[in-house]
Amino acid sequence: FTVADLSTVWVELSIFPRDIAKVRVGQSVRIQSPDSGLSGEGKVVYVAPFGQSANQTLTARVLVDNAERHWAP
């Protein structure tokens, strides 16, 4: 079996190169799920230094509190 601490989760965002100047580590972010309407707030904890070759987007990772276990990984 696997033991996992799901009290926090990551949300990964794809950022277009033209928008990367608007995103920085430590920035507050509001996240909303299009499926469930669930929303929450988190902070950017990582911004990839390079884009993905398929679509040239960069990945930003947001750490979201999940103490209530509403967000599934």
PAFIMAR-192164 format. One record per atom (N, C-alpha, C, O): residue number from 1; atom name; x, y, z. Coordinates in pm, 1 decimal, padded with zeros to 6 digits. Layout:
# PAFIMAR-192164
NUM;CA;X;Y;Z
...
***
This chain:
# PAFIMAR-192164
1;N;00082.3;-00117.2;00000.0
1;CA;00000.0;00000.0;00000.0
1;C;00086.6;00123.2;00000.0
1;O;00206.0;00117.3;00029.3
2;N;00025.4;00234.6;-00033.1
2;CA;00095.8;00362.6;-00038.8
2;C;00033.1;00457.7;00061.2
2;O;-00089.1;00472.0;00066.8
3;N;00116.7;00522.1;00139.6
3;CA;00069.0;00622.1;00234.9
3;C;00093.5;00758.9;00172.3
3;O;00205.1;00789.1;00129.8
4;N;-00010.1;00840.9;00166.8
4;CA;00002.5;00973.6;00106.2
4;C;-00059.4;01078.3;00198.1
4;O;-00165.1;01057.0;00257.5
5;N;00008.4;01190.6;00207.8
5;CA;-00043.8;01304.2;00283.3
5;C;-00112.4;01397.0;00184.5
5;O;-00045.6;01467.7;00109.1
6;N;-00244.1;01397.4;00184.3
6;CA;-00319.6;01479.3;00089.8
6;C;-00372.0;01608.2;00153.5
6;O;-00469.8;01666.3;00106.3
7;N;-00306.0;01652.6;00261.3
7;CA;-00349.2;01776.9;00325.9
7;C;-00317.4;01899.2;00239.1
7;O;-00373.3;02007.0;00259.1
8;N;-00227.6;01880.9;00143.6
8;CA;-00203.5;01981.7;00039.8
8;C;-00194.1;01908.2;-00094.1
8;O;-00154.0;01791.9;-00099.2
9;N;-00230.8;01976.0;-00200.2
9;CA;-00218.2;01919.6;-00334.8
9;C;-00158.0;02024.4;-00427.2
9;O;-00160.6;02143.9;-00397.7
10;N;-00104.0;01978.3;-00539.1
10;CA;-00052.1;02067.3;-00642.5
10;C;-00154.1;02079.7;-00753.5
10;O;-00222.0;01983.3;-00788.9
11;N;-00163.8;02198.5;-00807.4
11;CA;-00237.9;02222.4;-00930.9
11;C;-00134.4;02271.7;-01030.2
11;O;-00064.3;02369.5;-01004.1
12;N;-00124.5;02204.2;-01144.4
12;CA;-00028.3;02245.5;-01245.5
12;C;-00100.3;02323.8;-01355.1
12;O;-00201.9;02279.7;-01408.8
13;N;-00046.0;02439.4;-01386.6
13;CA;-00104.4;02529.6;-01485.6
13;C;-00011.1;02541.2;-01605.1
13;O;00110.9;02542.0;-01589.1
14;N;-00067.6;02550.2;-01723.4
14;CA;00010.3;02574.9;-01845.2
14;C;00004.0;02724.1;-01874.7
14;O;-00104.0;02781.8;-01887.9
15;N;00120.7;02785.2;-01884.7
15;CA;00130.8;02930.1;-01904.6
15;C;00189.3;02957.6;-02042.6
15;O;00293.7;02902.9;-02078.3
16;N;00122.3;03042.2;-02119.8
16;CA;00176.3;03082.3;-02249.3
16;C;00297.9;03171.9;-02228.1
16;O;00301.8;03248.9;-02132.1
17;N;00396.7;03162.8;-02316.2
17;CA;00517.7;03245.0;-02299.9
17;C;00489.2;03394.6;-02286.0
17;O;00558.3;03463.6;-02211.0
18;N;00388.6;03445.4;-02356.9
18;CA;00358.3;03589.5;-02348.3
18;C;00307.6;03629.8;-02209.9
18;O;00311.2;03747.8;-02175.2
19;N;00260.3;03533.1;-02130.2
19;CA;00205.5;03562.1;-01998.0
19;C;00300.6;03530.1;-01883.3
19;O;00268.0;03556.0;-01767.4
20;N;00416.4;03475.1;-01913.1
20;CA;00505.5;03428.9;-01806.6
20;C;00553.3;03542.8;-01716.4
20;O;00581.8;03519.2;-01599.0
21;N;00562.6;03663.8;-01767.2
21;CA;00605.8;03777.5;-01685.4
21;C;00503.1;03811.5;-01577.1
21;O;00535.0;03882.5;-01481.7
22;N;00380.5;03761.4;-01591.2
22;CA;00274.0;03788.3;-01494.3
22;C;00270.5;03686.1;-01381.3
22;O;00193.9;03701.4;-01286.1
23;N;00353.5;03581.3;-01391.1
23;CA;00350.8;03471.5;-01293.8
23;C;00484.5;03466.3;-01221.4
23;O;00590.0;03470.8;-01284.6
24;N;00480.1;03456.7;-01088.1
24;CA;00604.3;03449.4;-01010.0
24;C;00583.1;03362.2;-00886.0
24;O;00471.7;03351.1;-00834.8
25;N;00689.8;03301.8;-00839.6
25;CA;00685.9;03220.2;-00718.5
25;C;00643.5;03307.8;-00601.1
25;O;00692.4;03419.6;-00585.2
26;N;00552.0;03255.9;-00518.7
26;CA;00500.8;03329.0;-00402.9
26;C;00370.2;03401.1;-00430.7
26;O;00304.2;03447.6;-00337.8
27;N;00332.6;03410.7;-00555.9
27;CA;00210.3;03481.1;-00595.3
27;C;00087.1;03402.3;-00549.8
27;O;00084.7;03279.6;-00559.6
28;N;-00014.2;03472.2;-00500.6
28;CA;-00141.2;03409.8;-00463.0
28;C;-00223.9;03383.8;-00588.3
28;O;-00225.3;03464.0;-00681.7
29;N;-00293.0;03269.3;-00588.2
29;CA;-00371.3;03226.9;-00704.0
29;C;-00505.1;03173.3;-00656.0
29;O;-00512.9;03106.6;-00552.9
30;N;-00609.2;03202.5;-00730.5
30;CA;-00741.3;03144.2;-00703.7
30;C;-00766.7;03038.8;-00810.0
30;O;-00756.4;03066.0;-00929.6
31;N;-00800.1;02918.0;-00765.6
31;CA;-00822.6;02803.3;-00852.9
31;C;-00970.2;02767.2;-00848.7
31;O;-01031.9;02769.1;-00742.2
32;N;-01027.4;02734.0;-00964.8
32;CA;-01165.7;02687.1;-00969.1
32;C;-01173.9;02567.6;-01062.1
32;O;-01122.4;02571.7;-01173.8
33;N;-01238.3;02461.3;-01016.5
33;CA;-01257.5;02341.5;-01096.0
33;C;-01376.9;02361.3;-01189.5
33;O;-01486.2;02394.1;-01143.3
34;N;-01357.6;02341.8;-01320.0
34;CA;-01470.5;02357.3;-01412.1
34;C;-01573.1;02244.5;-01397.5
34;O;-01689.6;02261.7;-01433.4
35;N;-01530.8;02130.7;-01345.7
35;CA;-01621.1;02016.3;-01331.4
35;C;-01712.3;02027.8;-01210.3
35;O;-01833.8;02011.4;-01221.0
36;N;-01652.8;02056.1;-01095.0
36;CA;-01730.4;02054.9;-00970.1
36;C;-01767.6;02194.2;-00920.4
36;O;-01853.4;02207.8;-00833.2
37;N;-01704.0;02297.5;-00974.9
37;CA;-01728.1;02432.4;-00925.6
37;C;-01652.4;02461.1;-00796.9
37;O;-01661.4;02571.3;-00742.8
38;N;-01578.0;02363.3;-00747.7
38;CA;-01497.5;02379.6;-00626.8
38;C;-01390.6;02485.1;-00652.0
38;O;-01329.4;02487.5;-00758.7
39;N;-01368.0;02571.8;-00554.6
39;CA;-01263.7;02673.2;-00569.8
39;C;-01179.8;02680.1;-00443.4
39;O;-01221.7;02637.1;-00335.9
40;N;-01061.4;02734.7;-00459.2
40;CA;-00970.2;02747.8;-00346.6
40;C;-00859.6;02844.6;-00381.5
40;O;-00849.6;02892.6;-00494.3
41;N;-00776.9;02872.2;-00282.8
41;CA;-00664.8;02962.3;-00303.4
41;C;-00535.7;02891.4;-00270.0
41;O;-00531.6;02803.2;-00184.2
42;N;-00431.3;02930.8;-00338.4
42;CA;-00301.0;02872.3;-00315.0
42;C;-00192.4;02970.4;-00353.2
42;O;-00219.5;03086.9;-00382.6
43;N;-00069.3;02922.7;-00352.6
43;CA;00045.5;03005.1;-00389.1
43;C;00129.1;02932.2;-00492.8
43;O;00143.2;02810.0;-00488.5
44;N;00183.8;03008.3;-00585.3
44;CA;00273.8;02952.4;-00685.1
44;C;00402.4;02911.9;-00613.4
44;O;00465.9;02993.8;-00547.1
45;N;00440.3;02784.1;-00627.5
45;CA;00561.4;02735.1;-00561.5
45;C;00670.6;02698.2;-00661.3
45;O;00784.2;02671.3;-00622.3
46;N;00636.0;02697.0;-00790.5
46;CA;00734.2;02658.3;-00891.5
46;C;00690.2;02711.4;-01026.9
46;O;00572.0;02707.4;-01061.1
47;N;00786.5;02760.9;-01103.4
47;CA;00763.5;02797.9;-01243.4
47;C;00876.5;02734.2;-01323.1
47;O;00994.1;02758.7;-01295.8
48;N;00840.8;02652.5;-01421.5
48;CA;00941.1;02582.7;-01501.5
48;C;01026.1;02682.9;-01580.0
48;O;00973.7;02780.7;-01633.5
49;N;01155.7;02658.6;-01586.6
49;CA;01242.4;02751.9;-01659.4
49;C;01235.2;02736.0;-01810.6
49;O;01276.1;02826.1;-01883.9
50;N;01183.2;02621.7;-01859.1
50;CA;01176.3;02594.3;-02002.3
50;C;01035.5;02552.4;-02041.0
50;O;00963.5;02493.7;-01960.3
51;N;00996.0;02582.5;-02164.2
51;CA;00865.5;02542.6;-02214.7
51;C;00865.0;02398.7;-02263.3
51;O;00970.3;02338.7;-02284.8
52;N;00746.2;02344.4;-02280.1
52;CA;00731.3;02210.8;-02335.2
52;C;00739.4;02220.7;-02487.2
52;O;00682.6;02312.3;-02546.7
53;N;00808.8;02128.0;-02549.1
53;CA;00831.7;02137.7;-02693.7
53;C;00703.4;02123.1;-02775.7
53;O;00694.2;02179.1;-02884.9
54;N;00604.3;02048.9;-02725.2
54;CA;00482.2;02025.4;-02802.1
54;C;00399.0;02151.6;-02820.3
54;O;00344.5;02174.5;-02928.3
55;N;00388.3;02233.9;-02715.9
55;CA;00301.3;02351.5;-02725.7
55;C;00366.5;02480.3;-02675.9
55;O;00302.3;02585.3;-02674.2
56;N;00492.1;02473.5;-02636.0
56;CA;00570.2;02589.1;-02591.2
56;C;00518.1;02654.6;-02463.4
56;O;00562.0;02764.7;-02430.2
57;N;00426.6;02591.3;-02391.1
57;CA;00380.4;02648.4;-02264.9
57;C;00477.9;02612.9;-02153.7
57;O;00550.0;02513.5;-02161.4
58;N;00478.5;02695.5;-02051.4
58;CA;00557.1;02668.1;-01932.3
58;C;00463.1;02621.0;-01822.4
58;O;00345.8;02658.3;-01820.2
59;N;00513.9;02540.0;-01732.2
59;CA;00432.2;02487.6;-01623.9
59;C;00455.6;02568.3;-01497.1
59;O;00569.6;02594.4;-01458.7
60;N;00346.7;02607.2;-01433.1
60;CA;00352.1;02669.0;-01300.8
60;C;00279.3;02574.7;-01205.4
60;O;00173.6;02521.4;-01239.2
61;N;00335.3;02554.2;-01087.3
61;CA;00275.7;02464.5;-00988.5
61;C;00224.2;02547.5;-00871.3
61;O;00296.7;02629.3;-00814.6
62;N;00096.8;02524.9;-00835.9
62;CA;00032.1;02597.2;-00727.1
62;C;00005.6;02499.2;-00613.0
62;O;-00050.4;02391.8;-00635.1
63;N;00045.1;02535.2;-00492.7
63;CA;00020.4;02453.8;-00373.9
63;C;-00110.8;02499.7;-00311.3
63;O;-00127.0;02616.5;-00276.0
64;N;-00204.9;02404.8;-00298.0
64;CA;-00339.0;02435.9;-00247.5
64;C;-00363.5;02358.3;-00119.2
64;O;-00336.3;02238.4;-00113.5
65;N;-00414.6;02425.0;-00015.7
65;CA;-00451.0;02360.0;00109.3
65;C;-00567.1;02264.1;00083.1
65;O;-00663.8;02299.5;00015.5
66;N;-00556.7;02144.1;00136.4
66;CA;-00658.5;02042.6;00113.5
66;C;-00695.0;01972.8;00244.2
66;O;-00720.4;01852.4;00245.7
67;N;-00697.7;02048.1;00353.4
67;CA;-00726.4;01990.0;00484.9
67;C;-00862.3;01921.2;00489.0
67;O;-00880.5;01823.3;00561.3
68;N;-00957.1;01972.1;00412.0
68;CA;-01091.8;01914.8;00408.9
68;C;-01104.1;01799.0;00310.1
68;O;-01209.0;01735.3;00300.2
69;N;-00995.6;01772.9;00237.4
69;CA;-00990.3;01662.8;00138.5
69;C;-01092.7;01678.4;00026.0
69;O;-01147.2;01579.3;-00022.7
70;N;-01118.6;01802.5;-00015.0
70;CA;-01210.7;01826.1;-00127.2
70;C;-01142.8;01802.1;-00262.2
70;O;-01207.4;01758.5;-00357.5
71;N;-01012.5;01830.5;-00270.2
71;CA;-00939.8;01817.4;-00395.7
71;C;-00879.5;01677.2;-00406.4
71;O;-00809.8;01632.2;-00315.4
72;N;-00906.3;01609.0;-00516.9
72;CA;-00848.9;01476.6;-00540.4
72;C;-00726.8;01490.1;-00629.9
72;O;-00728.5;01567.6;-00725.6
73;N;-00621.9;01416.3;-00600.5
73;CA;-00503.6;01423.2;-00686.9
73;C;-00530.8;01359.9;-00823.4
73;O;-00442.2;01356.9;-00908.8
***
